[in-house]
Amino acid sequence: MAEELGHEGDIDDTGNAALGRTPFKRSESHFKDRITADGRDGWTVEPGRYRLVVSRACPWASRAVISRRLLGLEDALSMAIADPIQDDRSWRFTLDPDGRDPVLGIRFLGEAYEAREPGHPDGVSVPAIVDVPSGRLVTNDYQQLTLDLATEWTALHRPGAPDLYPERLRDEIDEVMRDVYEDVNNGVYRAGFATGQEEYEEACAGLFRRLELLSRRLADRRYLVGDTVTEADIRLFTTLVRFDAVYHGHFKCNRWKLTEDPVLWGYARDLFQTPGFGDTVDFDHIKRHYYRVHTGINPSGIVPLGPDTAGWLTPHGREDLGGRPFGDGTPPGPEVRGEEVPPSGRAAPQP
């Protein structure tokens, strides 16, 4: 039977469960409750009630970080940032004073999981939303979470927030996201954690075949669906921004680098330079997590110095294709104080 693996942090506490003898298969989220405007699952959208727990290293969590910022939900939904390096209890709050999350008062995200379901069968993963009054996990459904931020939390969106999941385009967005998930978002993991040559080659071939199709799709359009940023762009971006830094070398996805495809490299830079995208990316957290946690792939734990991140800030020319990132809306404001990416993790401008 295939090993059931979850999203970031659910591979196992050290990120190495995929290195057994069974093929990589990502598990479904165990806690799928939804926070909705009408509270139909028992969790009603309320400002200040919930806390989003993320790791800046994790592409699945980064979707939620970007969506929250684009939609202006910072005041309504507080955010906890976990240490990129896990220990045997998984995600921990060692970046905070005294090693405790200042709102939840816990040292490990796993404590909120245990409060929800003692002895729960799956690992501890991010993104996760915790109910602050009870300290219980609400959801770790990384596929649905951001869609709900876009559609169920609308009463708390900032003025000028973009529509990240417009109803008239949902069928096309869903179709694009399915392909991106299977071949790209998950494809890099299937290649990186492959335990046999054939398994690796199949995943790698599917990944680059899909990237080539996406490159053709984006050659004459600025965004994946429609003429504004949507959820589909967020989901592709979080893999592309990690591609050369970790997936190309660490996961052996090395047929070519992102920087070697002019279309995808321009598209990724366009998004990176759009407020709400690049200002949430922490290259330091990304590299330290992958290279130090996945000891089965990188037993030395050495974190490479490269690649140079200055290129992310260079002109991309994609505005010539038309489109406006926020449509009739406006860009998000400055980052919330205390949530800024430290200089060590930011793309460095060329001297």
C-alpha positions in Angstrom: 0.0 0.0 0.0 1.3 3.5 -0.8 2.6 5.6 2.0 0.0 8.2 2.9 1.7 11.6 3.3 0.2 14.9 4.1 1.0 18.5 3.3 4.0 20.2 4.9 4.7 18.9 8.4 2.6 15.8 7.7 5.3 13.9 5.9 6.4 13.0 9.4 8.0 15.0 12.2 11.3 15.1 10.4 10.0 15.3 6.8 11.4 11.8 6.0 8.5 9.4 6.0 8.6 9.4 2.2 12.0 7.8 2.2 10.7 4.3 2.8 10.1 1.8 0.1 6.6 2.8 -0.8 5.6 5.4 -3.4 4.8 8.9 -2.4 1.1 9.7 -2.0 -0.2 12.8 -0.3 -2.9 12.3 2.2 -6.1 14.2 2.5 -6.5 16.7 5.4 -7.9 15.0 8.5 -9.7 18.1 9.9 -12.0 19.5 7.2 -14.4 21.7 9.2 -15.1 25.0 7.4 -15.4 28.5 8.9 -18.3 30.1 7.0 -20.5 33.1 7.1 -23.5 31.1 8.2 -21.6 28.8 10.6 -23.0 25.7 9.0 -20.1 23.5 10.3 -20.3 25.1 13.7 -17.6 27.7 13.1 -18.9 31.2 12.2 -16.7 33.9 10.6 -15.9 36.3 13.4 -13.2 39.0 13.7 -10.5 38.1 16.2 -11.8 34.6 17.0 -9.4 32.5 15.0 -5.6 32.3 14.5 -3.9 31.2 11.3 -0.8 29.1 12.0 1.7 29.0 9.1 5.3 28.3 8.2 6.9 30.7 5.7 8.8 27.7 4.5 5.7 25.7 3.4 4.2 26.3 0.0 0.7 25.2 1.2 0.8 27.6 4.1 2.2 30.4 1.9 -1.0 30.3 -0.1 -2.9 31.3 3.0 -0.4 34.0 3.9 -0.7 35.6 0.5 -4.5 35.4 0.4 -4.9 36.9 3.8 -2.7 39.8 2.9 -4.3 40.4 -0.5 -7.8 40.3 1.1 -6.8 42.6 4.0 -7.7 40.1 6.7 -4.8 40.9 9.0 -6.9 42.5 11.7 -9.7 39.9 11.5 -7.5 36.8 11.4 -4.3 36.9 13.4 -1.3 34.9 12.3 1.3 32.8 14.1 4.6 32.0 12.3 6.3 28.7 13.2 10.0 28.0 13.3 11.0 26.6 9.9 13.0 23.9 11.7 10.8 21.2 13.3 11.7 18.8 16.0 10.1 15.5 17.0 6.9 17.3 18.0 6.7 19.0 14.6 5.9 22.8 14.2 7.1 24.8 17.2 6.8 28.5 18.2 10.5 29.0 19.1 10.5 32.3 17.1 8.3 33.8 19.9 9.4 35.0 23.3 9.8 32.1 25.7 9.0 29.7 22.9 5.2 30.2 23.2 2.7 31.6 20.8 1.7 34.8 22.5 -2.0 34.4 21.6 -2.6 30.6 22.0 -0.1 30.2 24.8 1.2 26.9 23.4 4.7 25.7 22.5 3.8 23.4 19.7 1.0 23.4 17.1 0.4 19.8 18.0 -1.2 21.0 21.3 -4.1 22.5 19.4 -4.4 19.2 17.4 -4.5 17.3 20.7 -7.1 19.7 22.1 -9.3 18.9 19.1 -8.8 15.2 19.0 -6.5 13.4 21.5 -4.4 10.9 19.7 -5.4 12.0 16.3 -4.1 9.6 13.6 -2.3 12.0 11.3 0.7 14.3 11.6 0.7 18.0 12.5 0.5 20.2 9.4 0.3 23.8 8.3 -1.6 25.8 7.4 -4.0 25.4 10.3 -6.6 27.6 11.8 -7.1 27.4 15.6 -10.1 28.6 17.6 -8.6 31.1 20.1 -11.1 30.8 22.9 -11.0 27.0 23.1 -7.5 26.4 21.8 -8.8 23.7 19.5 -7.8 23.2 15.9 -10.6 24.0 13.5 -9.2 23.0 10.1 -6.0 22.0 8.3 -7.8 21.6 5.0 -5.2 23.4 2.9 -7.2 23.0 -0.3 -10.4 24.6 1.0 -9.0 27.1 3.5 -8.0 29.8 1.0 -11.1 29.4 -1.1 -13.1 30.1 2.1 -11.0 33.2 2.9 -12.0 34.5 -0.5 -15.7 33.6 -0.5 -16.9 33.2 3.2 -14.9 36.0 4.8 -16.0 38.8 2.4 -17.7 40.9 5.1 -14.3 41.3 6.6 -12.3 42.0 3.4 -10.6 45.3 3.1 -12.1 48.0 0.8 -10.7 47.3 -2.6 -9.9 43.7 -2.0 -9.6 41.6 -5.2 -11.9 38.8 -6.1 -9.6 35.9 -6.0 -12.2 33.3 -6.9 -14.7 35.0 -9.2 -17.8 33.0 -9.7 -18.0 33.3 -13.5 -14.5 31.9 -13.8 -14.6 29.2 -11.1 -14.9 26.2 -13.5 -11.8 27.3 -15.4 -9.9 28.2 -12.2 -10.7 24.7 -10.7 -9.6 22.9 -13.9 -6.3 24.8 -14.0 -5.7 24.3 -10.3 -6.3 20.6 -10.5 -3.6 20.2 -13.2 -1.2 22.5 -11.3 -1.7 20.6 -8.1 -1.2 17.1 -9.5 1.8 17.8 -11.7 3.5 20.9 -10.2 2.5 21.5 -6.5 2.6 17.8 -5.7 4.8 16.8 -8.6 7.9 18.3 -7.1 7.3 16.2 -3.9 6.7 13.0 -5.9 10.0 13.5 -7.7 11.9 14.6 -4.6 10.7 11.7 -2.4 10.7 9.0 -5.1 12.3 5.8 -3.9 12.9 4.3 -7.4 14.3 5.5 -10.7 11.1 4.8 -12.6 8.9 6.6 -10.1 11.2 9.6 -10.1 11.4 9.9 -13.9 7.6 9.6 -14.2 7.1 12.4 -11.7 9.8 14.6 -13.1 8.6 14.1 -16.7 5.0 15.0 -15.7 6.3 18.1 -13.8 8.2 19.6 -16.8 5.5 18.6 -19.3 3.0 20.6 -17.2 5.4 23.5 -16.8 5.9 23.7 -20.6 2.1 23.7 -21.1 1.8 26.5 -18.5 4.6 28.4 -20.2 2.7 28.2 -23.5 -0.5 29.3 -21.8 1.1 32.3 -20.2 3.0 33.4 -23.3 0.2 35.7 -24.4 -1.7 36.3 -21.2 -0.6 37.9 -18.0 -2.4 35.6 -15.6 -3.6 32.0 -15.6 -7.4 32.8 -15.8 -8.9 36.1 -16.8 -7.1 39.4 -16.6 -6.5 39.6 -12.8 -4.8 37.6 -10.1 -6.8 34.6 -8.9 -6.4 31.7 -6.6 -4.8 29.8 -9.5 -1.9 32.2 -9.7 -1.3 32.0 -6.0 -1.1 28.2 -6.1 1.3 28.2 -9.0 3.4 31.0 -7.6 4.2 29.3 -4.3 5.9 26.4 -6.1 7.6 28.6 -8.7 9.2 30.8 -6.0 10.8 27.8 -4.4 11.8 26.1 -7.6 15.4 27.2 -8.1 16.1 27.5 -4.4 15.1 24.0 -3.4 13.2 21.9 -5.9 15.8 22.1 -8.7 18.6 20.7 -6.6 17.1 19.3 -3.4 14.3 17.5 -5.2 16.3 16.7 -8.4 13.8 18.6 -10.5 16.7 19.7 -12.7 15.8 19.5 -16.4 16.0 23.2 -16.3 15.8 26.1 -13.9 12.9 28.5 -13.6 15.3 31.3 -14.7 15.8 29.4 -18.0 12.2 29.7 -19.1 11.6 33.3 -20.2 7.8 33.1 -19.9 7.6 31.4 -16.5 10.5 33.5 -15.1 8.8 36.7 -16.2 5.4 35.6 -14.9 6.9 34.6 -11.5 8.8 37.9 -11.2 5.6 39.8 -12.1 3.8 38.2 -9.2 6.7 38.5 -6.9 6.8 42.2 -7.4 3.0 42.5 -6.9 2.3 43.7 -3.3 1.2 40.7 -1.3 3.3 38.1 -3.0 7.1 38.7 -2.8 6.8 40.6 0.4 5.6 37.4 2.1 8.4 35.2 0.8 11.2 34.3 3.2 14.0 32.5 1.3 16.0 31.9 4.5 13.1 30.0 6.0 12.5 28.1 2.8 16.0 26.9 2.4 16.7 26.1 6.0 13.5 24.0 6.3 14.0 21.9 3.2 17.7 21.3 3.5 17.9 20.8 7.3 14.6 19.0 8.0 14.7 16.5 5.1 17.7 14.6 6.4 16.9 11.5 4.4 17.6 13.5 1.2 20.2 15.8 2.6 21.9 14.0 5.5 24.6 16.6 5.9 22.1 19.3 6.7 24.2 21.8 4.7 22.2 24.7 3.4 23.5 26.0 0.0 24.5 29.7 -0.3 22.7 30.2 -3.6 20.9 30.9 -5.8 21.2 34.7 -6.0 17.8 36.2 -5.3 18.5 39.6 -6.9 16.9 38.6 -10.1 13.5 38.5 -8.5 13.5 42.3 -8.4 14.5 42.9 -12.1 12.1 44.2 -14.7 9.8 41.6 -16.2 7.8 43.4 -19.0 4.7 41.4 -18.4 2.6 44.6 -18.0 2.7 44.8 -21.8 0.3 41.9 -21.9 -2.4 44.0 -20.3 -4.5 43.0 -17.3 -4.5 44.5 -13.8 -3.5 42.4 -10.8 -6.3 43.7 -8.6 -8.9 44.5 -11.3 -11.0 47.4 -10.1 -9.6 47.0 -6.6 -6.4 48.3 -5.0 -3.1 46.9 -3.7 -2.8 45.9 -0.1 -1.2 48.3 2.3 2.2 47.9 4.0 2.9 44.7 5.9 1.5 44.6 9.4 4.1 45.5 12.0 5.8 42.3 13.3 4.9 40.3 10.2 7.6 41.7 7.9 10.0 39.2 6.4 13.4 39.8 8.0 16.2 41.2 5.7 17.9 37.8 5.8 15.0 36.2 4.0 14.2 38.9 1.4 15.3 39.1 -2.2 18.5 41.2 -2.2 18.6 44.0 -4.8 21.5 44.0 -7.2 24.4 46.4 -6.0 
